[in-house]
Amino acid sequence: MLNETEKQQITQLVHHWVVPAIGCTEPICVALAASKAAEVLGGVPDRIEARLSANILKNAMGVGIPGTGMVGLPIAIALGVLVGKSEYGLEVLRDSTPAMVEQGKAYIDAGRINIALKTDAPEKLYVEVVAHDADGHKATVVIAREHTHYIYVAKDDEVLCNEPLQLNAHAGACGADIPTAKSSLQLTLRKVWEYATTMPLDEINFINEARRLNGEAARLSLQGNYGHCLGKVLSRPLGRGIMGDSIYSHIISSTACACDARMAGAMIPVMSNSGSGNQGICATNPVVVFAEENHNTAEEMTRALMLSHLTAIYIKQNLGTLSALCGCVVAATGSSCGITYLMGGGYEQVTFAVKNMIANLTGMICDGAKPSCAMKLTTGVSTAVLSAMLAMQGNCVTSVEGIIDDDVDQSIRNLVSIGADAMNETDHCVLDIMTHKH
């Protein structure tokens, strides 16, 4: 049974990790650091330097920047210093306008921005921005481990914030530590299940904001031609003729639509999970579509959404904010749990769904944020539905098969071991390929 302290910690954890975001969170994280540096400096910098970890570079190379029609880091940094507000967090660029985009282009053309790899970055998520003015003053901002976690802020020689990275702590902007699965709060899938299914409804209703935002993102996506238009293809007569007009096809279409718009740089907010908008979409839309079309109650949908998001948080907290493993593996595992619950499954069936997901999707690489991420999300949520169906029939990948263990939490740890450690060389290879293409 969860005690009162654990309940409060889990609530705090979900509030910390399920937040609105506009645009891909890696370039937005860099824009946030640039915005903070400009604010500390006291005006628009004369020039700005960004030193970034390999994983930040990988995830920022080919993704659209909201409202610009452009891809990549220079315009994100330019808008960060020109119009960004650090108080907005992952929505730092929400005040951007076409006129500001033109000013951003001029800022880039003036050669004011320098971007380079931080070869000795201590974390996979590491952003170091130094802003200089014409009088020789400078402001330094460092974000690490989490997309909004400032570990160092200084103006000239005055240090305003200096919080060295703790081994097991995750913190806000030089603020209080947030409990994680590795530290004071020892999450298990059983605790995730108990929280989602037994907490008073009025204490978890806040998760329905994810339903509103991510559902609206999918709807608005159909009004434009974003990315590879995967969501549109699936919802058109050809797509329906091949995939059918079913709950299954509606799930993957809704998920792909929201991802299409986000990866193409639409100025559309989504509810993120564990620092990723795509993970938030993947943990939300499949559950919502299934609940609506299966005629589940509002309470069942709310609890399924919480189960989905908290499962993703549990796995991701152990895996790390950025890894070589595609985030859709984690988020789709969450949505499979939510769908299993909506099908009438109990805790045992949910453990079956998790094991089925790990047995199927482990090893899917992350090769950066880009429009084709929508294809990976559809793979993830397709597997989520399949895994839930098998779980409800009592079919589960067993401990004699591959990396699956009888203990579901050990199976999750096995997934984490592969994604966080064993795939590091894969990560290096992917980045090498991406940076040497002609």
VEXDREN-2710 file (C-alpha; in Angstrom, 1 decimal):
% VEXDREN-2710
k/r/px/py/pz
1/MET/0.0/0.0/0.0
2/LEU/1.2/3.5/-0.8
3/ASN/1.7/5.7/2.2
4/GLU/0.7/9.4/2.3
5/THR/4.3/10.6/1.6
6/GLU/4.6/8.4/-1.5
7/LYS/1.2/9.6/-2.8
8/GLN/2.4/13.2/-2.5
9/GLN/5.7/12.4/-4.1
10/ILE/4.1/10.7/-7.0
11/THR/1.7/13.6/-7.5
12/GLN/4.7/16.0/-7.5
13/LEU/6.6/13.7/-9.9
14/VAL/3.7/13.7/-12.4
15/HIS/3.3/17.5/-12.2
16/HIS/7.0/17.9/-12.8
17/TRP/7.2/15.7/-15.8
18/VAL/3.9/16.2/-17.6
19/VAL/4.0/19.8/-18.8
20/PRO/3.1/21.8/-21.9
21/ALA/5.7/22.2/-24.6
22/ILE/5.8/24.0/-28.0
23/GLY/8.2/22.5/-30.5
24/CYS/10.8/19.7/-30.1
25/THR/12.2/20.0/-26.6
26/GLU/15.9/19.7/-27.6
27/PRO/16.2/22.9/-29.7
28/ILE/13.6/24.5/-27.3
29/CYS/15.9/23.7/-24.4
30/VAL/18.8/25.5/-26.2
31/ALA/16.4/28.4/-26.9
32/LEU/15.5/28.5/-23.2
33/ALA/19.2/28.7/-22.2
34/ALA/19.7/31.5/-24.8
35/SER/16.7/33.4/-23.5
36/LYS/17.9/33.1/-19.9
37/ALA/21.4/34.2/-20.9
38/ALA/20.0/37.3/-22.6
39/GLU/17.8/38.1/-19.6
40/VAL/20.8/37.8/-17.3
41/LEU/22.9/39.9/-19.6
42/GLY/20.2/42.6/-19.7
43/GLY/19.6/42.8/-23.4
44/VAL/20.1/41.2/-26.8
45/PRO/23.6/39.8/-27.0
46/ASP/26.1/41.1/-29.5
47/ARG/27.1/37.4/-30.0
48/ILE/26.3/34.1/-28.5
49/GLU/28.1/30.8/-28.1
50/ALA/26.4/27.4/-27.6
51/ARG/28.3/24.3/-26.6
52/LEU/26.1/21.2/-26.8
53/SER/26.2/17.5/-26.0
54/ALA/26.0/15.1/-28.9
55/ASN/22.5/14.0/-28.1
56/ILE/21.2/17.6/-28.1
57/LEU/22.8/18.1/-31.5
58/LYS/21.4/14.9/-32.8
59/ASN/17.9/15.8/-31.8
60/ALA/18.0/19.4/-33.0
61/MET/19.5/18.9/-36.5
62/GLY/16.4/18.0/-38.6
63/VAL/13.4/19.2/-36.7
64/GLY/11.1/22.2/-37.4
65/ILE/11.3/25.2/-35.1
66/PRO/7.7/26.5/-34.2
67/GLY/6.3/29.2/-36.4
68/THR/9.5/29.7/-38.5
69/GLY/9.3/27.3/-41.4
70/MET/12.9/26.5/-40.7
71/VAL/14.8/23.7/-39.1
72/GLY/17.8/23.6/-36.7
73/LEU/19.4/25.4/-33.9
74/PRO/20.4/28.9/-35.2
75/ILE/16.8/30.1/-35.6
76/ALA/15.9/28.6/-32.2
77/ILE/18.8/30.4/-30.5
78/ALA/18.1/33.7/-32.3
79/LEU/14.4/33.7/-31.3
80/GLY/15.4/32.7/-27.8
81/VAL/17.4/35.9/-27.3
82/LEU/15.0/38.1/-29.3
83/VAL/11.6/37.1/-28.1
84/GLY/12.0/34.2/-25.7
85/LYS/10.9/34.4/-22.0
86/SER/12.5/31.9/-19.7
87/GLU/9.6/31.9/-17.4
88/TYR/7.6/30.1/-20.1
89/GLY/9.8/27.0/-19.7
90/LEU/9.3/24.6/-22.7
91/GLU/6.9/27.1/-24.3
92/VAL/9.7/29.7/-24.4
93/LEU/9.0/30.7/-28.0
94/ARG/5.3/31.1/-27.7
95/ASP/5.4/34.9/-28.3
96/SER/7.2/34.5/-31.6
97/THR/5.7/36.3/-34.6
98/PRO/6.6/36.4/-38.4
99/ALA/8.3/39.8/-37.8
100/MET/10.5/38.3/-35.1
101/VAL/11.4/35.4/-37.3
102/GLU/12.6/37.9/-39.9
103/GLN/14.7/39.6/-37.2
104/GLY/16.0/36.2/-36.2
105/LYS/17.1/35.5/-39.8
106/ALA/19.0/38.8/-39.8
107/TYR/20.6/38.0/-36.5
108/ILE/21.8/34.7/-37.9
109/ASP/23.0/36.3/-41.2
110/ALA/25.1/38.8/-39.1
111/GLY/27.2/35.8/-37.9
112/ARG/26.3/36.4/-34.3
113/ILE/25.8/32.7/-33.4
114/ASN/28.5/30.0/-32.9
115/ILE/27.4/26.4/-32.2
116/ALA/29.8/23.6/-31.4
117/LEU/29.9/20.1/-29.8
118/LYS/30.8/20.0/-26.1
119/THR/33.1/17.0/-26.3
120/ASP/33.4/16.5/-22.5
121/ALA/29.8/17.0/-21.6
122/PRO/29.0/15.3/-18.3
123/GLU/25.5/14.4/-19.4
124/LYS/23.7/13.3/-22.5
125/LEU/21.5/16.4/-22.1
126/TYR/23.9/19.3/-21.7
127/VAL/23.5/22.9/-23.0
128/GLU/26.0/25.6/-22.3
129/VAL/25.3/29.1/-23.6
130/VAL/27.5/32.2/-23.2
131/ALA/26.1/35.5/-24.3
132/HIS/28.4/38.5/-24.9
133/ASP/27.5/42.2/-25.2
134/ALA/29.4/44.9/-27.0
135/ASP/30.9/46.3/-23.7
136/GLY/32.7/43.0/-22.9
137/HIS/30.1/41.7/-20.4
138/LYS/28.9/38.1/-20.6
139/ALA/26.3/35.8/-19.2
140/THR/26.7/32.1/-18.8
141/VAL/23.8/29.6/-18.5
142/VAL/24.1/25.8/-18.2
143/ILE/21.2/23.4/-18.4
144/ALA/21.8/19.7/-17.8
145/ARG/20.0/16.4/-17.3
146/GLU/16.6/17.9/-17.7
147/HIS/15.4/20.3/-20.3
148/THR/14.6/23.1/-17.8
149/HIS/17.2/22.3/-15.1
150/TYR/19.6/25.1/-14.7
151/ILE/22.8/24.0/-12.9
152/TYR/24.9/27.2/-13.5
153/VAL/24.0/30.8/-14.1
154/ALA/26.5/33.7/-13.9
155/LYS/26.9/37.3/-15.1
156/ASP/30.6/38.1/-15.5
157/ASP/32.2/36.9/-12.3
158/GLU/29.0/36.9/-10.2
159/VAL/27.6/33.4/-9.8
160/LEU/23.8/33.5/-9.5
161/CYS/23.2/29.7/-9.5
162/ASN/25.6/26.9/-9.0
163/GLU/24.2/23.4/-8.3
164/PRO/26.5/20.6/-9.4
165/LEU/24.7/17.6/-10.8
166/GLN/23.8/15.1/-8.1
167/LEU/24.0/11.4/-8.9
168/ASN/20.4/10.6/-8.1
169/ALA/18.7/14.0/-7.9
170/HIS/16.6/15.8/-10.4
171/ALA/15.9/19.5/-9.7
172/GLY/14.1/22.5/-11.0
173/ALA/15.9/25.8/-11.8
174/CYS/18.3/25.8/-8.8
175/GLY/15.3/24.6/-6.8
176/ALA/14.2/21.7/-4.7
177/ASP/15.0/18.2/-5.7
178/ILE/12.2/16.2/-7.4
179/PRO/11.9/12.6/-6.2
180/THR/12.8/10.0/-8.8
181/ALA/12.6/6.2/-9.2
182/LYS/16.3/6.2/-8.3
183/SER/16.2/8.2/-5.1
184/SER/13.8/8.8/-2.2
185/LEU/10.8/7.5/-4.1
186/GLN/11.2/3.9/-5.1
187/LEU/8.6/3.3/-7.8
188/THR/7.5/-0.1/-8.9
189/LEU/4.9/-1.0/-11.5
190/ARG/2.6/-2.1/-8.6
191/LYS/2.9/1.3/-7.0
192/VAL/2.2/2.9/-10.4
193/TRP/-0.9/0.8/-10.7
194/GLU/-2.1/1.5/-7.2
195/TYR/-1.7/5.2/-7.6
196/ALA/-3.5/5.4/-10.9
197/THR/-6.4/3.2/-9.9
198/THR/-7.1/4.2/-6.3
199/MET/-6.2/7.9/-5.8
200/PRO/-9.2/10.2/-5.3
201/LEU/-10.4/11.3/-8.8
202/ASP/-10.2/15.0/-8.0
203/GLU/-6.5/14.6/-7.1
204/ILE/-5.6/13.2/-10.5
205/ASN/-8.0/15.0/-12.8
206/PHE/-5.2/17.4/-13.8
207/ILE/-3.9/14.7/-16.2
208/ASN/-6.9/15.4/-18.5
209/GLU/-5.2/18.5/-19.7
210/ALA/-3.0/16.1/-21.7
211/ARG/-6.1/14.8/-23.3
212/ARG/-7.2/18.3/-24.3
213/LEU/-3.9/19.6/-25.6
214/ASN/-2.8/16.5/-27.5
215/GLY/-6.2/15.8/-28.9
216/GLU/-6.4/19.4/-30.2
217/ALA/-2.9/19.0/-31.7
218/ALA/-4.1/16.0/-33.7
219/ARG/-7.2/17.9/-34.9
220/LEU/-5.3/21.0/-35.9
221/SER/-2.8/18.9/-37.8
222/LEU/-5.5/17.9/-40.3
223/GLN/-5.9/21.6/-41.2
224/GLY/-2.3/21.7/-42.7
225/ASN/0.2/19.6/-44.5
226/TYR/2.8/18.8/-41.8
227/GLY/5.9/16.6/-42.1
228/HIS/5.2/13.4/-44.1
229/CYS/1.4/13.8/-43.5
230/LEU/1.3/10.3/-42.0
231/GLY/-1.8/11.1/-39.9
232/LYS/-3.6/12.4/-43.0
233/VAL/-2.6/9.4/-45.1
234/LEU/-4.1/7.1/-42.5
235/SER/-7.3/9.0/-42.3
236/ARG/-7.9/9.4/-46.0
237/PRO/-10.0/7.0/-48.0
238/LEU/-6.9/5.2/-49.2
239/GLY/-5.6/4.8/-45.7
240/ARG/-9.0/3.7/-44.4
241/GLY/-9.4/1.3/-47.3
242/ILE/-6.1/-0.4/-46.4
243/MET/-6.1/-0.1/-42.6
244/GLY/-9.8/-0.1/-42.0
245/ASP/-12.1/2.4/-40.3
246/SER/-11.6/1.0/-36.7
247/ILE/-10.4/1.9/-33.2
248/TYR/-7.0/0.7/-34.2
249/SER/-6.7/2.9/-37.3
250/HIS/-8.1/5.9/-35.4
251/ILE/-5.5/5.4/-32.6
252/ILE/-2.5/5.4/-35.0
253/SER/-3.9/8.3/-37.1
254/SER/-4.5/10.5/-34.1
255/THR/-1.1/9.8/-32.7
256/ALA/0.6/10.4/-36.1
257/CYS/-1.3/13.6/-36.7
258/ALA/-0.1/15.3/-33.5
259/CYS/3.4/14.2/-34.1
260/ASP/3.4/15.3/-37.8
261/ALA/2.5/18.9/-36.7
262/ARG/4.9/19.0/-33.8
263/MET/7.9/17.7/-35.7
264/ALA/7.3/20.1/-38.6
265/GLY/7.4/23.1/-36.3
266/ALA/3.7/24.0/-36.0
267/MET/3.0/26.6/-33.3
268/ILE/0.8/24.1/-31.5
269/PRO/1.4/23.2/-27.8
270/VAL/1.3/19.6/-26.7
271/MET/1.5/18.0/-23.3
272/SER/4.9/16.4/-22.9
273/ASN/6.1/13.5/-20.8
274/SER/9.6/13.2/-19.3
275/GLY/10.9/16.1/-21.4
276/SER/9.4/14.9/-24.7
277/GLY/6.4/16.0/-26.6
278/ASN/6.3/12.9/-28.7
279/GLN/6.3/10.8/-25.5
280/GLY/3.4/12.8/-24.2
281/ILE/1.5/12.3/-27.4
282/CYS/2.2/8.6/-27.5
283/ALA/1.2/8.2/-23.8
284/THR/-2.1/10.2/-24.4
285/ASN/-3.8/9.9/-27.8
286/PRO/-4.0/6.0/-28.0
287/VAL/-5.6/5.9/-24.6
288/VAL/-8.0/8.7/-25.3
289/VAL/-9.2/7.4/-28.7
290/PHE/-9.6/3.9/-27.3
291/ALA/-11.6/5.2/-24.2
292/GLU/-13.9/7.3/-26.4
293/GLU/-14.6/4.6/-28.9
294/ASN/-14.9/1.8/-26.3
295/HIS/-17.4/4.0/-24.4
296/ASN/-15.4/3.9/-21.2
297/THR/-16.4/6.3/-18.4
298/ALA/-14.8/9.6/-17.7
299/GLU/-13.2/8.2/-14.6
300/GLU/-11.8/5.1/-16.4
301/MET/-10.3/7.4/-19.0
302/THR/-8.7/9.6/-16.4
303/ARG/-7.2/6.6/-14.5
304/ALA/-6.0/5.1/-17.8
305/LEU/-4.3/8.3/-18.7
306/MET/-2.6/8.5/-15.3
307/LEU/-1.5/4.8/-15.6
308/SER/-0.1/5.5/-19.0
309/HIS/1.8/8.7/-18.1
310/LEU/3.1/7.4/-14.8
311/THR/4.3/4.1/-16.3
312/ALA/6.3/6.1/-18.9
313/ILE/7.7/8.3/-16.2
314/TYR/8.7/5.3/-14.1
315/ILE/10.6/3.7/-17.0
316/LYS/12.1/7.0/-18.3
317/GLN/13.4/8.1/-14.9
318/ASN/15.6/5.0/-14.9
319/LEU/16.5/5.2/-18.6
320/GLY/17.5/8.9/-18.5
321/THR/16.0/12.0/-20.3
322/LEU/17.9/11.3/-23.5
323/SER/19.1/7.9/-24.6
324/ALA/19.9/5.8/-27.7
325/LEU/16.5/4.1/-27.3
326/CYS/13.6/5.8/-29.0
327/GLY/11.3/7.3/-26.5
328/CYS/8.2/5.8/-28.2
329/VAL/9.2/2.4/-26.7
330/VAL/8.7/3.8/-23.2
331/ALA/5.6/5.9/-23.9
332/ALA/3.9/3.2/-26.0
333/THR/4.5/0.8/-23.1
334/GLY/2.6/3.3/-20.9
335/SER/-0.3/3.5/-23.4
336/SER/-0.5/-0.3/-23.7
337/CYS/-1.0/-0.4/-19.9
338/GLY/-3.7/2.3/-20.2
339/ILE/-5.5/0.4/-23.0
340/THR/-5.3/-2.9/-21.1
341/TYR/-7.0/-1.2/-18.1
342/LEU/-9.7/0.2/-20.4
343/MET/-10.2/-3.3/-21.8
344/GLY/-11.1/-4.4/-18.2
345/GLY/-7.6/-5.7/-17.3
346/GLY/-6.2/-5.9/-13.8
347/TYR/-2.7/-5.6/-12.6
348/GLU/-1.7/-9.0/-13.8
349/GLN/-2.8/-8.2/-17.4
350/VAL/-1.0/-4.9/-17.2
351/THR/2.3/-6.7/-16.3
352/PHE/1.6/-9.0/-19.3
353/ALA/1.3/-5.9/-21.6
354/VAL/4.6/-4.5/-20.3
355/LYS/6.4/-7.7/-20.9
356/ASN/4.9/-8.1/-24.4
357/MET/6.0/-4.5/-25.2
358/ILE/9.6/-5.0/-24.0
359/ALA/9.9/-8.3/-25.9
360/ASN/8.8/-6.6/-29.1
361/LEU/10.2/-3.0/-29.3
362/THR/13.5/-3.1/-27.3
363/GLY/16.3/-1.9/-29.6
364/MET/14.5/0.7/-31.6
365/ILE/17.1/3.4/-32.1
366/CYS/16.7/7.2/-31.7
367/ASP/18.3/8.9/-34.7
368/GLY/17.2/12.4/-33.8
369/ALA/14.0/14.4/-33.8
370/LYS/12.5/14.8/-37.3
371/PRO/9.3/14.5/-39.2
372/SER/9.7/10.7/-39.6
373/CYS/9.3/10.3/-35.9
374/ALA/5.6/10.0/-36.6
375/MET/6.4/6.6/-38.3
376/LYS/8.1/5.4/-35.1
377/LEU/5.2/6.5/-33.0
378/THR/2.8/4.5/-35.1
379/THR/5.0/1.5/-34.8
380/GLY/4.9/1.9/-31.0
381/VAL/1.2/2.4/-30.6
382/SER/0.4/-0.4/-33.0
383/THR/2.4/-2.7/-30.8
384/ALA/0.7/-1.2/-27.7
385/VAL/-2.7/-2.3/-29.0
386/LEU/-1.4/-5.7/-30.0
387/SER/0.3/-6.2/-26.6
388/ALA/-2.9/-5.2/-24.7
389/MET/-5.0/-7.6/-26.8
390/LEU/-2.6/-10.5/-26.1
391/ALA/-2.5/-9.6/-22.4
392/MET/-6.2/-9.7/-22.1
393/GLN/-6.2/-13.2/-23.6
394/GLY/-3.7/-14.2/-20.9
395/ASN/-0.8/-14.4/-23.4
396/CYS/2.5/-13.1/-22.2
397/VAL/6.1/-13.5/-23.3
398/THR/7.7/-15.7/-20.7
399/SER/11.0/-15.7/-18.9
400/VAL/12.5/-18.4/-21.1
401/GLU/12.3/-15.9/-24.0
402/GLY/14.9/-13.3/-24.5
403/ILE/15.3/-10.5/-22.0
404/ILE/12.0/-11.0/-20.2
405/ASP/12.0/-11.9/-16.5
406/ASP/9.2/-13.4/-14.4
407/ASP/9.4/-10.1/-12.4
408/VAL/8.0/-7.3/-14.5
409/ASP/10.2/-4.7/-12.7
410/GLN/13.2/-6.7/-13.5
411/SER/12.1/-6.9/-17.1
412/ILE/11.9/-3.1/-17.1
413/ARG/15.4/-2.9/-15.6
414/ASN/16.6/-5.2/-18.4
415/LEU/15.2/-2.8/-20.9
416/VAL/16.8/0.1/-19.2
417/SER/20.2/-1.7/-19.1
418/ILE/20.1/-2.1/-22.8
419/GLY/18.8/1.4/-23.6
420/ALA/20.9/3.3/-21.1
421/ASP/24.2/1.4/-21.3
422/ALA/24.5/-1.2/-24.0
423/MET/23.3/1.0/-26.8
424/ASN/25.8/3.8/-26.1
425/GLU/28.0/2.7/-28.9
426/THR/25.0/2.6/-31.2
427/ASP/24.4/6.3/-30.2
428/HIS/27.9/7.2/-31.2
429/CYS/27.5/5.4/-34.6
430/VAL/24.2/7.1/-35.3
431/LEU/25.6/10.5/-34.6
432/ASP/28.7/9.8/-36.7
433/ILE/26.4/8.8/-39.7
434/MET/24.2/11.9/-39.2
435/THR/27.1/14.3/-39.1
436/HIS/29.0/12.9/-42.1
437/LYS/26.2/12.8/-44.6
438/HIS/26.7/14.8/-47.8
END
